[in-house]
């Protein structure tokens, strides 16, 4: 697996969640009612939480894959 692709995908995910946060902050300045609060709690809250969990996990996965790739390269030299 090309870990560069995984890193690039992580970067795009990070940018997307940051943009979603910016857009929600702007929208929530004018959409202030029960429905907005419910939408934020039921939909956006879980999305933001999943991203907070997924992004570090992806970074860790990249590190593990890179280490495994290095080990395989070293073993193939013997």
C-alpha positions as a Markdown table, in Angstrom:
| # | Residue | x | y | z |
|---|---|---|---|---|
| 1 | Unk | 0.0 | 0.0 | 0.0 |
| 2 | Unk | 1.2 | 3.5 | -0.8 |
| 3 | Unk | 1.2 | 5.3 | 2.5 |
| 4 | Unk | 1.5 | 8.6 | 0.6 |
| 5 | Unk | -2.1 | 8.1 | -0.6 |
| 6 | Unk | -3.2 | 7.4 | 2.9 |
| 7 | Unk | -1.5 | 10.5 | 4.2 |
| 8 | Unk | -3.0 | 12.6 | 1.4 |
| 9 | Unk | -6.5 | 11.3 | 2.2 |
| 10 | Unk | -5.9 | 12.1 | 5.9 |
| 11 | Unk | -5.0 | 15.7 | 4.8 |
| 12 | Unk | -8.1 | 16.0 | 2.7 |
| 13 | Unk | -10.2 | 14.7 | 5.6 |
| 14 | Unk | -8.6 | 17.3 | 7.9 |
| 15 | Unk | -9.3 | 20.1 | 5.5 |
| 16 | Unk | -12.9 | 18.9 | 5.0 |
| 17 | Unk | -13.7 | 18.8 | 8.7 |
| 18 | Unk | -12.1 | 22.3 | 9.2 |
| 19 | Unk | -14.2 | 23.7 | 6.4 |
| 20 | Unk | -17.3 | 22.0 | 7.8 |
| 21 | Unk | -16.6 | 23.6 | 11.2 |
| 22 | Unk | -16.1 | 27.1 | 9.5 |
| 23 | Unk | -19.3 | 26.7 | 7.5 |
| 24 | Unk | -21.3 | 25.5 | 10.5 |
| 25 | Unk | -20.1 | 28.4 | 12.6 |
| 26 | Unk | -21.2 | 30.8 | 9.9 |
| 27 | Unk | -24.6 | 29.1 | 9.5 |
| 28 | Unk | -25.2 | 28.9 | 13.2 |
| 29 | Unk | -25.0 | 32.7 | 13.5 |
| 30 | Unk | -28.3 | 33.0 | 11.6 |
| 31 | Unk | -29.9 | 29.5 | 12.2 |
| 32 | Unk | -30.6 | 29.8 | 15.9 |
| 33 | Unk | -33.6 | 27.6 | 16.9 |
| 34 | Unk | -34.4 | 24.2 | 18.2 |
| 35 | Unk | -33.9 | 22.5 | 14.8 |
| 36 | Unk | -30.4 | 23.9 | 14.6 |
| 37 | Unk | -29.5 | 22.7 | 18.0 |
| 38 | Unk | -30.9 | 19.3 | 17.2 |
| 39 | Unk | -29.1 | 19.1 | 13.9 |
| 40 | Unk | -25.8 | 20.0 | 15.6 |
| 41 | Unk | -26.3 | 17.5 | 18.3 |
| 42 | Unk | -27.6 | 14.6 | 16.2 |
| 43 | Unk | -25.6 | 15.0 | 13.0 |
| 44 | Unk | -22.6 | 17.3 | 13.4 |
| 45 | Unk | -21.5 | 16.3 | 16.8 |
| 46 | Unk | -21.1 | 12.7 | 15.9 |
| 47 | Unk | -19.3 | 13.6 | 12.7 |
| 48 | Unk | -16.8 | 15.8 | 14.5 |
| 49 | Unk | -16.2 | 13.1 | 17.1 |
| 50 | Unk | -15.6 | 10.5 | 14.5 |
| 51 | Unk | -13.0 | 12.7 | 12.8 |
| 52 | Unk | -11.3 | 13.4 | 16.1 |
| 53 | Unk | -11.0 | 9.7 | 16.6 |
| 54 | Unk | -10.2 | 8.8 | 13.0 |
| 55 | Unk | -7.4 | 11.3 | 12.2 |
| 56 | Unk | -5.0 | 10.2 | 14.9 |
| 57 | Unk | -5.8 | 6.5 | 14.1 |
| 58 | Unk | -4.9 | 7.1 | 10.4 |
| 59 | Unk | -1.7 | 8.8 | 11.3 |
| 60 | Unk | -0.8 | 5.8 | 13.5 |
| 61 | Unk | -1.7 | 3.4 | 10.7 |
| 62 | Unk | 0.6 | 5.3 | 8.3 |
| 63 | Unk | 3.5 | 4.9 | 10.8 |
| 64 | Unk | 2.8 | 1.2 | 11.2 |
| 65 | Unk | 2.6 | 0.6 | 7.5 |
| 66 | Unk | 5.8 | 2.6 | 6.9 |
| 67 | Unk | 7.6 | 0.5 | 9.6 |
| 68 | Unk | 6.3 | -2.7 | 8.1 |
| 69 | Unk | 7.4 | -1.7 | 4.6 |
| 70 | Unk | 10.9 | -0.8 | 5.9 |
| 71 | Unk | 11.2 | -4.2 | 7.7 |
| 72 | Unk | 10.1 | -6.0 | 4.5 |
| 73 | Unk | 12.7 | -4.2 | 2.5 |
| 74 | Unk | 15.4 | -5.1 | 4.9 |
| 75 | Unk | 14.4 | -8.7 | 4.9 |
| 76 | Unk | 14.3 | -8.9 | 1.2 |
| 77 | Unk | 18.0 | -7.7 | 1.1 |
| 78 | Unk | 19.1 | -10.9 | 2.8 |
